[in-house]
Amino acid sequence: MLPIAILNASVITADGTFTLTTISLDEARELIRDREIDSAVGHESTATLLSTLLGREIPTNRQLFSQAVGQQALVCKLAGRPPEGVVLTLEELKEIGYSFKLLERVS
């Protein structure tokens, strides 16, 4: 089984067919419970927020990620767009709001 990717934006990283589904926090926790993860979360405040919400350490990892066929990705999608070049604090992320998405590459 491929590791589940953890992303801080719903981006299509390769050619293919994808599905994107909104999931609850409980579903997100269950999804990563016993899975190997591959974090592509590039900001410390977002990684801290995700670690707190998901109950599991989500490391900061600025990497060039490409989703493989059959691979799932858990996406934390912000409800608003921060100003360009601004690194948000944990409190600012909570104020903006977020949702969780399951991004799956099917082909």
C-alpha positions in Angstrom: 0.0 0.0 0.0 1.3 3.4 -0.9 1.8 6.0 1.9 -0.9 8.5 2.2 0.2 12.0 1.3 -0.6 15.0 3.5 -1.0 18.2 1.5 -1.9 21.7 2.5 -3.5 22.5 -0.9 -5.6 20.5 -3.3 -3.2 20.5 -6.2 -3.0 18.1 -9.1 0.7 17.1 -9.2 0.6 14.9 -12.3 -1.4 14.1 -15.4 -4.3 11.7 -14.7 -7.8 11.3 -13.4 -8.5 12.4 -9.8 -11.4 12.5 -7.4 -11.8 15.0 -4.6 -14.2 14.4 -1.7 -14.9 16.5 1.4 -14.4 14.4 4.6 -14.9 15.1 8.3 -12.2 15.4 10.8 -13.1 12.0 12.3 -12.8 10.5 8.8 -9.4 12.2 8.3 -8.1 10.8 11.6 -9.3 7.3 10.7 -7.8 7.6 7.2 -4.3 8.1 8.6 -4.5 6.1 11.8 -2.4 3.1 10.8 -0.9 4.3 7.5 2.5 5.4 6.6 2.4 9.1 5.7 4.3 11.2 3.2 4.0 14.9 4.3 4.3 17.6 1.7 3.2 20.3 4.2 5.6 23.2 3.7 4.7 25.5 6.6 5.4 24.9 10.3 2.1 26.5 11.5 0.1 24.2 9.1 2.0 21.1 10.2 1.4 22.1 13.9 -2.3 22.6 13.2 -2.6 19.3 11.5 -0.7 17.5 14.2 -3.0 18.9 16.8 -6.2 18.1 14.9 -5.2 14.7 13.6 -3.6 13.5 16.9 -0.4 12.4 15.0 2.9 14.1 14.2 2.7 15.7 10.8 6.2 16.9 9.9 7.0 20.0 7.9 8.5 18.8 4.6 9.0 21.2 1.7 9.2 18.7 -1.1 8.3 18.4 -4.8 5.5 15.8 -4.5 4.0 13.8 -7.4 0.9 11.7 -6.6 1.1 8.1 -7.9 -1.8 6.2 -9.5 -3.8 4.6 -6.7 -2.3 6.9 -4.1 -4.5 8.9 -1.7 -3.8 12.3 -0.3 -5.3 14.0 2.7 -5.7 17.7 2.0 -6.2 20.5 4.5 -7.9 23.2 2.5 -8.0 26.7 3.9 -11.4 28.5 3.7 -9.7 31.7 2.6 -6.6 32.8 0.8 -3.9 34.5 2.9 -2.0 37.5 1.5 0.9 36.6 -0.8 4.2 35.9 1.1 2.5 35.8 4.5 3.3 32.9 6.9 0.3 32.5 9.1 0.4 31.7 12.8 -1.5 28.8 14.2 -4.2 31.2 15.5 -4.5 32.9 12.2 -5.0 29.5 10.5 -7.8 28.7 12.9 -9.5 32.0 12.3 -9.5 31.5 8.5 -11.0 28.1 8.8 -10.3 24.8 6.9 -11.8 21.6 5.6 -10.4 18.2 4.9 -10.5 16.6 1.5 -9.6 13.2 0.2 -7.8 13.5 -3.2 -7.4 10.2 -5.0 -5.5 9.6 -8.2 -7.4 6.9 -10.1 -5.4 6.8 -13.4 
